[in-house]
Amino acid sequence: MPHQNTIAVILAAGKGTRMHSDKPKVLQTLLGETMLRYVADAANAVAANVVTVVGHGQDLVRRTHPDLAEGFVLQEDQKGTGHALQVAWERVRASGASHCLVLNGDTPLVTPEALEDLMNTAQEGADIAFLSALLPQAGAFGRVLRGSDGEVVGIVEAKDYDPQRFGPDTGEVNTGLFCLRVSAVEAILFSLTSANRAGEFYITDLVGLGVEAGLDVHALPREDANTLMGINSPAELAIAEESLRKGIVDRLLASGCLIHQPQGVVVGPHAVVEPGAELNGPCRILGASRVAQGARVGAFSQLLSSVLEPGAEVREFSHLESARLSSGSVAGPYARLRPGAVLMENARVGNFVEMKKSVLGPGAKAGHLTYLGDADVGAGANIGAGTITCNYDGTNKHKTHIGSGAFIGSNTALVAPVRVGENALIGAGSVITKDVPDKALGIARARQSNLEGRGKKP
């Protein structure tokens, strides 16, 4: 449960130049979700309030995460992590929280459990608590300084670290995860200076200032450093994504999911795959997808925020987005189901069938080479190859209704708005622009003429 006395501040204003992308670093994705989404989920799990400091590309961040926008604070000039916290501090004060959790927006592997450990340390009496890690190659991470008694005395950023001045490098680094007692840090936060090589205000300087002020400063070393450190390059992003992917797949296998070629299976953090579901790699199950027990996903397929009910099947090379397959229904191979596509019980769409905002009724079939847009298809209807519902007149979209038991002949164009009645028959090659009554034959094509000599002039 979130701690009611804690507010979390996510630092997400940086550009991330080492990612070589115009996109804000926190919007880089792992398994279809942004880094910021992972961090926000972890923060919301432990803190009652979450504030996100945005800056570079803030309009795009707002559009990508409108659900977080209420908690956004703008850092117009990116003057460092300490400055970012200063910008957010008015929100921290107004929250009435006793503790402030600080996270970097580029740490998507951080877990609520790690944050709980940090918060427990702070609530046991520390004024400033942070997570540290031992790295064989500390690289660009800030170094933790300890005195002769082993107590923390400060953190020095890598570019300012001088072994002759600060002593041998122990490899203990700052992870960027802090928990601060609001009343204690209030007095020193705005004493930060930019007297360093980068000319920035560092949040890490709070440690040294806190020690000088007699505050209780505590570093909590963690062994799971790979889950705590920020991502600063495409290579690090790929490593983190693979770690997430493998962890999710391993948990699904342990729960009873049947997964073939698991090394090629990608399941997003918000997707649900029930025990007894069958996945064939390579495939991707992303967004808020759900694959129920007994459902099957064929290789080279992708589900994005789509639902497969028990016994539904997605055959190979199919692509589903915000679609739903009811029990016993089948899509593919090579099917494309766009948002609003619904297959009712035992309905089937085959190869090169595209659906959008359409419902295929129980037992209805669209075997191949068909487009169904803004259409309602009744139970048991049969849609012939090459059928198109012409739903767009250049200005507005219109509906097509096809009754139960209707048979639509191949190469038919249904020009919406139009209704085909129950058990009606549409002749192949027709262009239907008027309603067809129940049990009627609708046909709209010129009578065939055969000319001798292949139509050559005399």
C-alpha positions in Angstrom: 0.0 0.0 0.0 1.3 3.5 -0.7 2.6 5.4 2.3 0.3 8.3 3.0 3.1 10.4 4.5 5.4 10.1 1.5 5.5 12.1 -1.8 7.6 10.9 -4.7 9.5 13.3 -7.1 10.5 11.8 -10.4 13.3 13.7 -12.2 12.4 13.5 -15.9 13.5 16.8 -17.4 16.8 15.8 -19.0 17.5 15.3 -22.8 19.7 12.3 -22.7 22.1 13.2 -25.4 23.9 9.9 -25.3 20.7 8.2 -26.5 21.2 10.0 -29.9 17.5 10.7 -30.2 15.4 13.9 -30.3 12.9 12.1 -28.0 13.2 12.8 -24.3 15.2 10.0 -22.7 12.3 9.0 -20.3 10.1 8.3 -23.4 12.5 5.6 -24.7 10.6 2.3 -24.5 11.2 -1.2 -23.1 8.7 -3.9 -24.0 6.4 -1.2 -25.4 6.3 0.9 -22.3 8.3 4.1 -21.7 10.9 4.3 -19.0 8.8 7.0 -17.3 5.9 4.6 -17.1 7.9 1.9 -15.3 9.3 4.5 -12.8 5.8 6.1 -12.2 4.3 2.6 -11.6 7.0 1.9 -9.0 6.5 5.3 -7.3 2.8 5.0 -7.2 3.1 1.6 -5.5 4.8 3.2 -2.5 3.9 6.9 -2.4 0.6 8.6 -1.9 1.5 11.5 -4.2 3.8 11.6 -7.3 5.3 14.7 -8.8 7.2 14.5 -12.1 9.7 17.2 -13.1 9.6 17.7 -16.9 11.7 19.9 -19.1 13.1 18.9 -22.4 10.3 17.8 -24.8 7.7 18.4 -22.1 4.9 18.8 -24.6 5.6 15.3 -25.9 5.9 13.9 -22.4 2.5 15.4 -21.6 0.9 13.9 -24.7 2.4 10.5 -24.1 1.4 10.4 -20.4 -1.8 12.5 -20.0 -2.6 10.4 -16.9 0.5 11.8 -15.1 0.2 15.4 -16.3 -1.6 16.6 -13.2 1.5 16.0 -11.2 3.9 17.6 -13.7 6.2 20.5 -12.7 8.2 22.3 -15.4 11.9 22.9 -15.0 12.3 25.5 -17.7 16.1 25.6 -17.5 17.8 22.3 -16.8 20.4 23.3 -14.2 20.9 19.9 -12.6 19.2 17.4 -10.4 19.3 19.7 -7.3 17.7 22.5 -9.2 15.0 20.1 -10.4 14.2 19.2 -6.8 14.1 22.8 -5.8 11.6 23.5 -8.6 9.3 20.7 -7.2 9.8 21.6 -3.6 6.7 23.9 -3.4 4.6 20.8 -4.4 6.4 18.8 -1.7 5.7 21.4 0.9 2.0 21.7 -0.1 1.5 17.9 0.1 2.1 17.9 3.9 4.2 14.7 3.5 6.9 14.0 6.1 9.1 12.2 3.6 10.1 12.8 0.0 11.2 10.0 -2.2 13.4 11.1 -5.2 13.7 8.9 -8.3 15.4 9.3 -11.7 13.1 8.9 -14.6 15.6 6.7 -16.4 15.6 3.8 -13.9 12.9 1.5 -15.3 14.1 -1.6 -13.5 13.7 -0.1 -10.0 11.2 -2.2 -7.9 8.8 -1.1 -5.2 10.6 -3.5 -2.9 13.9 -1.6 -3.3 12.0 1.7 -2.6 10.3 0.2 0.4 13.8 -0.7 1.9 15.0 2.8 1.3 11.9 4.3 2.9 12.0 2.1 5.9 15.6 3.2 6.5 14.5 6.8 6.3 11.5 6.3 8.6 13.7 4.6 11.2 15.4 7.9 11.8 17.6 8.9 8.8 17.2 12.5 7.6 18.8 11.7 4.3 18.9 8.1 3.0 20.0 6.8 -0.4 20.7 3.6 -2.1 24.2 2.8 -3.1 25.8 0.0 -5.2 29.2 -1.5 -5.7 30.2 -1.5 -9.4 33.4 -3.1 -10.8 33.5 -0.2 -13.2 31.9 2.9 -11.7 32.2 4.9 -14.9 30.1 8.2 -14.8 28.3 7.5 -11.6 28.8 9.6 -8.5 31.2 8.2 -6.0 30.2 7.6 -2.4 32.7 9.0 0.1 33.1 7.4 3.6 35.2 8.6 6.5 37.6 6.5 8.5 34.8 5.3 10.7 32.9 4.0 7.6 30.2 6.6 7.8 29.1 8.5 4.7 30.5 11.9 4.4 29.5 12.9 0.9 29.0 12.1 -2.8 31.2 13.4 -5.6 30.2 13.3 -9.2 32.5 11.4 -11.4 33.8 14.3 -13.4 34.8 16.0 -10.1 36.3 13.0 -8.5 40.0 13.3 -7.7 41.7 10.2 -6.1 44.5 12.3 -4.6 41.9 14.5 -2.9 39.2 12.0 -2.0 41.2 8.8 -1.7 41.1 5.5 -3.7 38.0 4.7 -5.7 36.1 2.0 -3.8 33.5 1.5 -6.6 30.6 2.4 -4.3 28.3 4.7 -6.3 25.2 6.7 -5.9 22.1 5.2 -7.6 20.2 8.4 -7.6 17.4 7.0 -5.3 16.9 9.2 -2.2 14.4 9.4 0.6 14.5 12.7 2.5 12.9 13.9 5.7 11.2 17.1 4.4 11.6 19.1 7.6 15.3 18.3 7.8 16.2 18.9 4.2 14.2 22.1 4.0 17.0 24.1 5.6 19.8 22.9 3.2 18.1 22.4 -0.1 18.4 26.0 -1.2 22.0 26.2 -0.1 23.1 24.1 -3.0 25.7 25.8 -5.3 26.8 25.2 -8.9 30.5 25.3 -8.0 31.5 22.3 -10.0 32.8 21.5 -13.5 29.4 21.1 -15.0 28.1 24.3 -13.4 25.0 22.5 -12.2 23.1 22.1 -8.9 23.6 18.5 -7.8 21.1 16.7 -5.5 24.1 14.6 -4.4 25.6 17.7 -2.6 22.8 17.4 -0.1 24.7 14.5 1.5 27.8 16.6 2.3 25.6 19.5 3.4 23.6 17.2 5.6 26.7 15.8 7.3 28.0 19.3 7.9 24.6 20.3 9.4 24.6 17.3 11.7 21.8 15.5 10.0 21.6 11.7 10.1 22.8 10.6 6.7 22.6 6.9 5.7 23.6 5.0 2.6 21.9 1.6 2.1 24.1 -0.6 -0.1 22.3 -2.9 -2.5 23.6 -5.9 -4.4 21.0 -5.6 -7.3 22.9 -2.7 -8.9 21.7 -3.6 -12.4 18.1 -2.8 -11.4 18.9 0.6 -9.8 21.2 2.4 -12.2 20.0 4.8 -14.9 20.0 4.0 -18.6 22.3 6.3 -20.6 22.9 4.6 -24.0 21.1 2.5 -26.6 23.2 -0.5 -25.5 22.2 -0.1 -21.8 18.6 0.2 -22.9 18.8 -3.1 -24.9 20.4 -4.9 -21.9 17.7 -3.6 -19.6 14.9 -4.6 -22.0 16.2 -8.1 -22.4 16.5 -8.4 -18.6 12.8 -7.4 -18.3 11.7 -9.7 -21.1 13.4 -12.7 -19.8 12.1 -12.1 -16.2 8.5 -11.9 -17.4 8.8 -15.0 -19.6 10.4 -17.0 -16.9 7.6 -16.1 -14.5 5.0 -17.1 -17.1 6.7 -20.4 -17.6 6.7 -21.0 -13.9 3.0 -20.2 -13.6 2.0 -22.8 -16.2 2.0 -21.0 -19.5 3.0 -23.1 -22.5 5.7 -21.1 -24.4 7.5 -22.4 -27.5 10.9 -20.8 -28.3 10.7 -18.6 -25.2 13.8 -16.7 -26.3 11.7 -15.0 -29.0 8.6 -14.2 -26.9 8.0 -10.6 -25.7 5.3 -9.9 -23.1 4.8 -6.4 -21.8 4.6 -5.6 -18.1 0.9 -4.8 -18.2 -0.1 -7.8 -20.3 -1.8 -10.8 -18.7 -1.1 -14.3 -20.0 -3.0 -16.9 -18.0 -1.7 -20.4 -17.1 -2.7 -22.8 -19.8 -2.3 -20.2 -22.6 0.0 -21.1 -25.5 2.5 -18.7 -27.1 4.7 -19.6 -30.1 7.8 -17.5 -30.5 8.7 -15.2 -31.9 5.6 -13.1 -30.9 4.8 -9.9 -29.0 2.1 -9.4 -26.4 2.1 -5.8 -25.5 0.0 -3.1 -23.8 -3.0 -4.2 -21.8 -3.4 -7.4 -23.6 -4.9 -10.5 -22.0 -4.5 -14.1 -23.3 -6.8 -16.4 -21.4 -6.4 -20.1 -20.5 -6.6 -22.3 -23.6 -6.0 -19.4 -26.1 -3.2 -19.7 -28.6 -1.0 -17.1 -30.3 0.9 -18.2 -33.4 4.5 -17.2 -34.3 5.3 -13.9 -35.8 2.1 -12.3 -34.4 1.6 -9.2 -32.3 -1.1 -8.3 -29.9 -1.4 -4.7 -28.6 -4.0 -4.1 -25.9 -6.1 -7.0 -27.3 -8.0 -9.8 -25.6 -8.2 -13.5 -26.4 -10.9 -15.3 -24.5 -10.5 -19.0 -23.7 -10.1 -21.1 -26.8 -9.5 -18.2 -29.1 -6.7 -18.5 -31.6 -4.4 -16.1 -33.4 -2.7 -17.8 -36.3 0.8 -16.9 -37.6 1.8 -13.5 -38.9 -1.3 -11.7 -37.6 -1.5 -8.2 -36.0 -4.1 -7.2 -33.5 -4.6 -3.8 -31.9 -7.3 -3.1 -29.4 -9.2 -6.1 -30.7 -11.2 -8.9 -29.0 -11.5 -12.5 -29.9 -14.3 -14.5 -28.2 -14.1 -18.2 -27.3 -13.5 -20.4 -30.3 -12.9 -17.6 -32.7 -9.9 -17.7 -35.1 -7.9 -14.9 -36.7 -5.3 -15.4 -39.4 -2.9 -16.3 -40.7 -1.9 -12.8 -41.9 -5.0 -11.1 -40.4 -5.0 -7.5 -39.3 -7.5 -6.5 -36.6 -7.5 -2.8 -35.9 -9.1 -0.9 -32.9 -12.7 -1.9 -32.3 -12.5 -5.3 -34.2 -14.5 -8.0 -32.4 -14.9 -11.6 -33.3 -17.8 -13.3 -31.5 -17.9 -17.0 -30.6 -16.6 -19.3 -33.3 -16.2 -16.5 -35.8 -13.3 -16.7 -38.3 -11.2 -14.3 -40.3 -8.5 -15.6 -42.6 -5.5 -14.5 -44.5 -5.3 -10.8 -45.6 -8.5 -9.8 -43.9 -8.5 -6.4 -42.2 -11.2 -5.3 -39.7 -11.7 -1.9 -38.0 -14.6 -0.9 -35.7 -16.4 -4.0 -36.8 -18.1 -7.0 -35.2 -18.2 -10.4 -36.8 -21.1 -12.3 -35.2 -21.1 -15.8 -33.8 -20.0 -18.3 -36.5 -19.6 -15.7 -39.2 -16.7 -16.0 -41.6 -14.5 -13.7 -43.7 -12.1 -16.1 -45.3 -9.6 -14.0 -47.2 -8.8 -10.7 -49.0 -11.5 -8.6 -47.3 -11.8 -5.2 -45.6 -14.6 -4.8 -43.0 -14.7 -1.2 -41.6 -17.5 0.2 -39.5 -19.5 -3.0 -40.1 -21.8 -5.2 -38.1 -22.0 -8.7 -39.4 -24.7 -11.1 -38.2 -24.3 -14.6 -36.9 -23.4 -17.2 -39.5 -22.9 -14.7 -42.3 -20.3 -15.6 -45.0 -18.2 -12.8 -46.5 -16.6 -13.8 -49.8 -13.1 -13.0 -51.0 -12.4 -9.5 -52.1 -15.4 -7.9 -50.2 -15.0 -4.3 -49.2 -17.3 -2.2 -47.0 -16.8 1.3 -48.4 -17.3 3.1 -45.2 -15.8 6.6 -46.0 -17.3 9.1 -48.4 -14.5 11.6 -48.2 -16.0 13.4 -45.3 -17.7 11.0 -42.9 -17.7 7.3 -41.9 -20.8 5.3 -42.4 -22.0 1.9 -41.1 -22.7 -1.3 -43.0 -25.1 -3.9 -41.5 -25.0 -7.4 -42.8 -27.8 -9.7 -41.4 -27.5 -13.1 -39.9 -27.0 -15.9 -42.5 -26.3 -13.5 -45.3 -23.9 -14.6 -48.1 -21.8 -11.9 -49.7 -20.3 -13.0 -53.1 -16.7 -12.5 -53.9 -15.4 -9.1 -55.2 -18.4 -7.2 -53.7 -18.3 -3.5 -52.7 -20.9 -2.5 -50.1 -21.2 1.3 -50.2 -22.2 2.5 -46.8 -24.6 3.4 -45.3 -26.2 0.2 -46.5 -28.0 -2.8 -44.9 -28.0 -6.3 -46.2 -30.9 -8.3 -44.7 -30.9 -11.7 -43.0 -30.2 -14.7 -45.3 -29.8 -12.3 -48.3 -27.5 -13.2 -51.1 -25.3 -10.7 -52.9 -24.1 -11.8 -56.4 -20.3 -11.8 -56.9 -18.8 -8.7 -58.4 -21.7 -6.4 -57.3 -21.5 -2.8 -56.1 -24.3 -2.5 -53.6 -25.6 1.0 -52.9 -29.1 0.3 -51.7 -30.5 -1.8 -48.9 -31.2 -5.5 -49.7 -34.2 -7.0 -48.0 -34.2 -10.3 -46.0 -33.9 -13.4 -48.1 -33.5 -11.3 -51.3 -30.9 -11.5 -54.1 -28.9 -8.3 -54.6 -26.9 -8.0 -57.7 -25.5 -4.8 -59.4 -23.4 -5.5 -62.4 -23.7 -5.1 -66.2 -24.9 -8.1 -68.3 -21.9 -9.9 -69.8 -21.3 -9.4 -73.6 -19.1 -11.6 -75.7 -17.7 -10.0 -78.8 -16.0 -12.0 -81.5 -12.4 -11.4 -82.4 -11.6 -10.2 -78.9 -13.3 -6.9 -79.6 -10.9 -5.8 -82.4 -12.0 -3.2 -84.9 -12.9 -4.5 -88.3 
